[in-house]
């Protein structure tokens, strides 16, 4: 392997962000071999403890919390992996149903649930066909379908399924990767001129398709990276009432001394304040690697 590419993959924290982001894997007969291989070799259980993972986990919980029922509710965690978020949600007193297409993740989630103070249910399944009844849930969280399904029609099916299982006035929360994420990381770290990375970034910026170079293993496999307005369009096309779009990491991950800043309580609070006051700024959303969108199911009648 090219020594410069080795350096990207092995030593650069921001480039390794690609490895750290979660992604749902659809049923084995429907996915490419490289996607299966990627998830067979990665640990979703430890992912949120590494690199930018703690920021992602902290912010995702903060944003999700704003839409949780005040009393016990029914939450569906689609693409919930080994159950990190489901364990947290169950601990808050909610009835949680995790859905994930990776058998390894379901086994890990079952073990996690068995050890937790409050258990949750895990179902082997995928986002386009949820084995759950209509009008069932207060909140549906789409943790990966919006970016690991490259075809728009498949993403619309996933959002439509979320709408079907939601109760009237229920909320769907979807997480997406920004079309600019790879390019910003490459520019910040001086690797944008590596031909393979440059070509990948051009494709993401122009079409939204993410297909990593074959000679750069460890980067997220085939996916779709959204523009903020495109994400809203897909929620509305699926019949949900748009509520808002939020930056997850915002622009603070670009702090040159981010990890030093996070270790200082005062400095951390200062940059988190910057993140919160800009989280809905449409002009700045594309600076955030991840976005969360919220949409409601209209009341009947």
C-alpha positions as CSV (number, residue, x, y, z in Angstrom):
1,X,0.0,0.0,0.0
2,X,1.1,3.6,-0.7
3,X,3.0,5.0,2.3
4,X,1.0,8.2,2.2
5,X,-2.3,6.3,2.3
6,X,-0.9,4.2,5.2
7,X,-0.3,7.5,7.0
8,X,-3.9,8.6,6.4
9,X,-5.4,5.3,7.7
10,X,-3.1,4.7,10.6
11,X,-2.1,8.1,12.2
12,X,-4.7,10.7,11.3
13,X,-7.5,11.2,13.9
14,X,-9.8,13.2,11.7
15,X,-9.6,10.9,8.7
16,X,-10.3,8.0,11.1
17,X,-13.6,9.7,11.8
18,X,-14.9,7.7,8.8
19,X,-14.3,4.5,10.8
20,X,-16.0,5.9,13.9
21,X,-19.4,6.7,12.4
22,X,-22.1,4.2,12.8
23,X,-23.8,2.7,9.8
24,X,-26.7,0.2,9.4
25,X,-26.1,-2.9,7.4
26,X,-29.0,-4.4,5.6
27,X,-29.8,-8.1,5.3
28,X,-26.9,-10.3,4.1
29,X,-28.5,-11.2,0.8
30,X,-29.0,-7.5,0.0
31,X,-25.6,-6.1,0.7
32,X,-22.3,-6.0,-1.1
33,X,-19.6,-8.3,0.2
34,X,-17.4,-5.3,1.1
35,X,-20.1,-4.0,3.5
36,X,-20.4,-7.4,5.2
37,X,-16.6,-7.5,5.5
38,X,-16.4,-4.0,7.0
39,X,-18.8,-4.8,9.8
40,X,-17.3,-8.2,10.5
41,X,-14.0,-6.4,11.2
42,X,-15.2,-3.5,13.2
43,X,-16.5,-3.1,16.8
44,X,-19.6,-1.1,17.1
45,X,-19.6,-1.7,20.9
46,X,-16.4,0.4,21.3
47,X,-16.9,2.9,18.5
48,X,-18.4,5.7,20.6
49,X,-15.5,5.6,23.0
50,X,-12.9,6.6,20.4
51,X,-11.9,9.7,18.6
52,X,-14.9,11.9,18.0
53,X,-17.2,9.2,19.2
54,X,-17.8,10.7,22.7
55,X,-18.9,14.0,21.1
56,X,-21.2,12.2,18.8
57,X,-22.7,10.1,21.6
58,X,-23.1,13.1,23.9
59,X,-24.8,15.2,21.3
60,X,-27.0,12.4,19.9
61,X,-28.4,11.8,23.4
62,X,-28.9,15.5,23.9
63,X,-30.8,15.9,20.7
64,X,-32.8,12.7,21.0
65,X,-33.8,13.7,24.6
66,X,-35.6,16.8,23.3
67,X,-38.2,14.6,21.5
68,X,-38.7,11.8,24.1
69,X,-42.1,11.5,25.8
70,X,-42.2,13.0,29.3
71,X,-43.7,9.8,30.6
72,X,-43.0,6.2,29.6
73,X,-43.1,5.9,25.8
74,X,-42.5,3.3,23.0
75,X,-39.2,3.9,21.2
76,X,-37.9,2.0,18.1
77,X,-34.2,2.1,17.7
78,X,-33.6,1.3,14.0
79,X,-30.0,0.4,13.2
80,X,-29.3,0.4,16.9
81,X,-26.3,-1.9,16.6
82,X,-25.2,-3.5,19.8
83,X,-27.7,-1.5,21.8
84,X,-25.8,1.4,23.4
85,X,-28.6,3.9,22.8
86,X,-31.3,1.3,23.5
87,X,-29.8,0.6,26.9
88,X,-29.7,4.4,27.7
89,X,-33.3,4.8,26.5
90,X,-34.6,1.8,28.5
91,X,-32.8,3.2,31.6
92,X,-34.9,6.3,31.3
93,X,-38.0,4.1,31.7
94,X,-39.1,3.7,28.0
95,X,-40.2,0.6,26.3
96,X,-37.5,0.1,23.6
97,X,-37.4,-2.1,20.6
98,X,-34.0,-2.3,18.8
99,X,-34.0,-3.3,15.1
100,X,-30.8,-4.2,13.4
101,X,-30.0,-6.4,10.4
102,X,-26.6,-7.7,11.7
103,X,-26.9,-10.9,13.7
104,X,-23.7,-10.2,15.6
105,X,-25.2,-6.9,16.8
106,X,-28.4,-8.6,17.9
107,X,-26.4,-11.1,20.0
108,X,-24.4,-8.2,21.5
109,X,-27.6,-6.2,22.2
110,X,-29.2,-9.2,23.9
111,X,-26.2,-9.6,26.2
112,X,-26.3,-5.9,27.0
113,X,-30.0,-6.0,27.7
114,X,-29.6,-9.0,30.0
115,X,-27.0,-7.1,32.1
116,X,-28.9,-3.8,32.1
117,X,-31.0,-2.6,35.0
118,X,-33.9,-2.2,32.6
119,X,-34.1,-4.5,29.6
120,X,-35.0,-3.8,26.0
121,X,-36.1,-6.0,23.1
122,X,-33.9,-6.7,20.0
123,X,-35.3,-7.8,16.6
124,X,-33.3,-9.0,13.6
125,X,-34.7,-6.9,10.7
126,X,-34.1,-3.9,8.5
127,X,-35.5,-0.5,8.0
128,X,-37.5,-0.9,4.8
129,X,-39.8,-3.6,6.4
130,X,-40.2,-3.3,10.1
131,X,-42.0,-6.2,11.7
132,X,-44.0,-4.0,14.0
133,X,-47.6,-2.8,14.0
134,X,-49.1,0.4,12.7
135,X,-49.4,3.4,15.1
136,X,-47.2,1.7,17.6
137,X,-44.3,4.0,18.6
138,X,-43.9,7.5,20.1
139,X,-40.5,7.9,18.6
140,X,-38.6,6.1,15.8
141,X,-34.8,6.7,15.5
142,X,-33.2,6.0,12.2
143,X,-29.5,5.6,13.1
144,X,-28.1,4.4,9.8
145,X,-30.6,3.7,7.0
146,X,-30.4,7.3,5.6
147,X,-26.8,7.0,4.7
148,X,-26.1,3.3,4.1
149,X,-28.9,3.0,1.5
150,X,-27.5,4.6,-1.6
151,X,-30.8,4.6,-3.6
152,X,-33.3,7.3,-2.8
153,X,-36.2,4.9,-3.2
154,X,-34.8,2.7,-0.5
155,X,-34.3,5.7,1.9
156,X,-37.9,6.8,1.2
157,X,-39.1,3.3,2.0
158,X,-37.3,3.4,5.3
159,X,-38.8,6.8,6.2
160,X,-42.2,5.7,5.1
161,X,-41.9,2.6,7.4
162,X,-41.0,4.8,10.3
163,X,-44.1,6.9,9.6
164,X,-46.3,3.8,9.5
165,X,-45.2,2.5,12.9
166,X,-45.4,5.9,14.5
167,X,-48.5,6.9,16.5
168,X,-50.2,10.1,15.2
169,X,-48.1,13.1,16.3
170,X,-45.2,10.7,16.9
171,X,-41.6,11.8,15.9
172,X,-39.1,10.3,13.5
173,X,-35.5,11.2,14.1
174,X,-33.0,10.5,11.3
175,X,-29.2,10.7,11.3
176,X,-27.4,11.5,8.1
177,X,-23.8,12.2,7.0
178,X,-23.1,15.5,5.3
179,X,-22.0,15.6,1.6
180,X,-19.1,17.8,2.6
181,X,-17.7,15.6,5.5
182,X,-14.9,13.9,3.6
183,X,-13.8,17.0,1.8
184,X,-13.5,19.1,5.0
185,X,-11.5,16.3,6.7
186,X,-9.2,16.0,3.7
187,X,-8.6,19.8,3.5
188,X,-7.9,20.1,7.2
189,X,-5.3,17.4,7.2
190,X,-3.6,18.1,3.9
191,X,-4.6,14.8,2.2
192,X,-7.1,16.2,-0.3
193,X,-4.6,15.9,-3.1
194,X,-4.2,12.1,-2.6
195,X,-5.8,11.1,-6.0
196,X,-8.0,8.4,-4.6
197,X,-9.3,10.6,-1.8
198,X,-9.8,13.6,-4.1
199,X,-11.9,11.5,-6.5
200,X,-14.0,10.2,-3.7
201,X,-14.7,13.7,-2.4
202,X,-15.6,15.0,-5.8
203,X,-18.2,12.2,-6.2
204,X,-19.7,12.9,-2.8
205,X,-19.9,16.7,-3.4
206,X,-21.5,16.3,-6.8
207,X,-23.8,13.2,-6.5
208,X,-23.9,12.3,-2.8
209,X,-22.6,8.8,-3.5
210,X,-19.8,7.6,-1.2
211,X,-17.7,4.7,-2.6
212,X,-14.3,4.4,-0.9
213,X,-11.2,3.6,-2.9
214,X,-10.3,-0.1,-2.9
215,X,-6.8,0.7,-1.7
216,X,-8.0,2.6,1.4
217,X,-9.5,-0.1,3.6
218,X,-11.2,0.9,6.9
219,X,-13.1,3.8,5.4
220,X,-16.9,3.6,5.6
221,X,-18.2,1.4,2.7
222,X,-20.7,2.4,0.1
223,X,-23.1,5.0,1.4
224,X,-25.0,8.2,0.6
225,X,-24.1,11.6,2.0
226,X,-26.8,14.2,2.1
227,X,-27.1,17.9,1.5
228,X,-29.2,19.4,4.3
229,X,-32.1,20.5,2.1
230,X,-32.1,17.1,0.4
231,X,-32.6,15.5,3.8
232,X,-35.6,17.6,4.5
233,X,-37.0,16.9,1.0
234,X,-36.9,13.1,1.6
235,X,-38.7,13.4,4.9
236,X,-41.4,15.5,3.4
237,X,-41.7,13.2,0.3
238,X,-42.3,10.3,2.7
239,X,-45.2,12.2,4.2
240,X,-43.7,13.5,7.5
241,X,-44.2,17.1,8.7
242,X,-40.8,18.7,8.9
243,X,-39.8,20.0,12.3
244,X,-36.1,20.9,12.2
245,X,-32.5,19.9,11.2
246,X,-29.7,19.9,13.7
247,X,-25.9,19.8,13.4
248,X,-24.6,17.0,15.6
249,X,-20.9,17.9,15.9
250,X,-21.3,21.3,14.2
251,X,-18.1,23.0,13.4
252,X,-16.4,22.5,16.8
253,X,-14.7,19.3,15.6
254,X,-12.5,21.5,13.5
255,X,-10.8,23.0,16.6
256,X,-7.1,22.5,16.0
257,X,-6.7,21.5,19.6
258,X,-10.1,19.7,19.9
259,X,-8.9,16.8,22.1
260,X,-7.0,19.2,24.4
261,X,-10.1,21.5,24.5
262,X,-12.4,18.6,25.4
263,X,-10.2,17.7,28.4
264,X,-10.6,21.2,29.8
265,X,-14.1,21.6,31.4
266,X,-14.2,25.4,30.8
267,X,-13.0,25.2,27.2
268,X,-15.3,22.3,26.5
269,X,-18.4,24.2,27.7
270,X,-17.4,27.2,25.7
271,X,-17.2,25.3,22.4
272,X,-20.4,23.3,23.2
273,X,-22.1,26.7,23.6
274,X,-20.9,27.6,20.1
275,X,-22.3,24.4,18.8
276,X,-25.8,24.9,20.4
277,X,-26.3,28.4,19.3
278,X,-25.4,27.4,15.7
279,X,-27.0,23.9,15.6
280,X,-30.0,25.0,13.4
281,X,-28.1,27.6,11.3
282,X,-28.8,26.5,7.7
283,X,-25.7,28.3,6.5
284,X,-23.4,26.2,8.8
285,X,-25.1,22.8,8.7
286,X,-22.7,21.5,6.0
287,X,-19.7,22.0,8.4
288,X,-21.1,19.2,10.6
289,X,-20.1,15.6,9.7
290,X,-23.5,14.4,11.0
291,X,-27.0,15.9,11.0
292,X,-30.2,14.9,12.8
293,X,-33.5,15.7,11.2
294,X,-36.9,15.6,13.1
295,X,-40.2,15.0,11.4
296,X,-43.7,14.4,12.8
297,X,-46.5,12.1,11.7
298,X,-49.6,14.2,11.3
299,X,-52.6,13.7,13.5
300,X,-55.5,11.7,12.0
301,X,-58.6,13.7,11.0
